[in-house]
Amino acid sequence: MILAERYNHLGGLSTGGLVIWIDRMSGWDGDHLIRGLAEELIDRLPRDAIRGPSRSLWGSREAAAVAAWAPRASAHHGVVTWAPMIDPEWLKLVSLDMVTDARVELLLHSWVVAPLVEDGRATGAILESKQGRVAVRARVVVDTTGDGDMFAAAGEDAEGDIDTDTIHHCANTASLLAGVDSDRWLAFRTGDPAAFKEFMRRGRESVRHFILPMTGWRDDVIVFMGPRFAGFDVLKIDDLTALELLSRQSVVDLLNFYRANAPGFEKAWIMLTGPQLGARHSRRLVGVKRMTGPETKSGQVLDDEIGVSPSLGPNLPAVSVPYGALLPRRTDNLLVAGRHISTDAQTHSFMREIPQCWLTGHAAGVAAALSVQAGVAPRNLSVADLQAKLAAQGAYLRTPATT
């Protein structure tokens, strides 16, 4: 098995993109839904590399618990959830450990430029690196590029119908600030509504792209997940360059304002700007199955469920994620995982999140291995066998084959 990675680390946006807030992995009743690979990654982190509510609080609606965790983005709609902050450097190390423990051949600093496709079957990929261009043969190929570069080059259809005025079309480079007293900042933000309202007014008036930070995994670090910029195409180099310039100038503007006006920020400094730009959307696969808003709100447990995602709100049921959303329509021996799986625009709003990408990545990896072992194309793989293996590896499933 070979894993090719364009950067010098693994983890994608959860590490290089500084998206250190790992969005909800629990349901609104406190059940731990996104598990398996995701749970192992989190469990391997040192205690001082993660910050979130204890297991006993997940699903709690108790006022004091919600008040304590809402400012730290771990309580939503009046419910405490499992949505921790993590140290991105430790997550890089943990990711590398898991890959080397599994004896995967890792190729860092290697850019996958095109798939190899013969007679409608993916047979490998072309990689570019400092050593030049090489072809790598594979019996199954998994596209986790985020932009669907592999499936698009293989000739599969894609959708891109995201409203350019929404967050889901935005992109930016995130930033970490250190030297912050988070306790003072949160006390100001939650304890003095009138002063905070005035602070917000002055911020919007003084800073062109004004946003609020999120507290980090330790009390002296915060993260700016934005500002988020809409109207750019992350498949175009000029737009990517413009986004980097905008993001870096914006964090300087924010730093200057916060130092002068925000309690706890007097000694803040820019610790790191993200090595990877955070893109929320580009292409979405037109797959064998397509996750849609009406279906995901129905609560239906799909026959080919390979994972369960938390819903967007307490009044909605958990979401069954189908294996068919990972399968291209035409190209055999090709699987897709991550934010470019087959969904409509509405469902993409949460299936693009990091835990959901871990969920589909876990399923695609297991499906690829089982397909090779069985000597069948992934589309012909026994779904029951896939579900049984995922469940054995700790994934949360509700299908008859795993209950």
GISUL-V406315 format. One line per field, one symbol per residue. burial: # if it has 24 or more other ideal C-beta (glycine too) atoms within 12 Angstrom, else .. A space follows every 10 residues. Layout:
# GISUL-V406315
burial = ???
This chain:
# GISUL-V406315
burial = .######.## ########## ########.# .########. ##..#...## ###...#### ....##..## ######..## ########## ##.###.##. .....###.# ##.####... #######... .....#.### ########## ####.#.### .#....#### ########## ##..##.##. ........#. ..#...#.## ########.. ########## .###.....# ..##.##### #####.##.. #####..#.# ########## ########## ##..##.... ##.####### ##....#### #########. ########## ########## ########## ########## #.....###. #.#.###.## #.#######. .#.
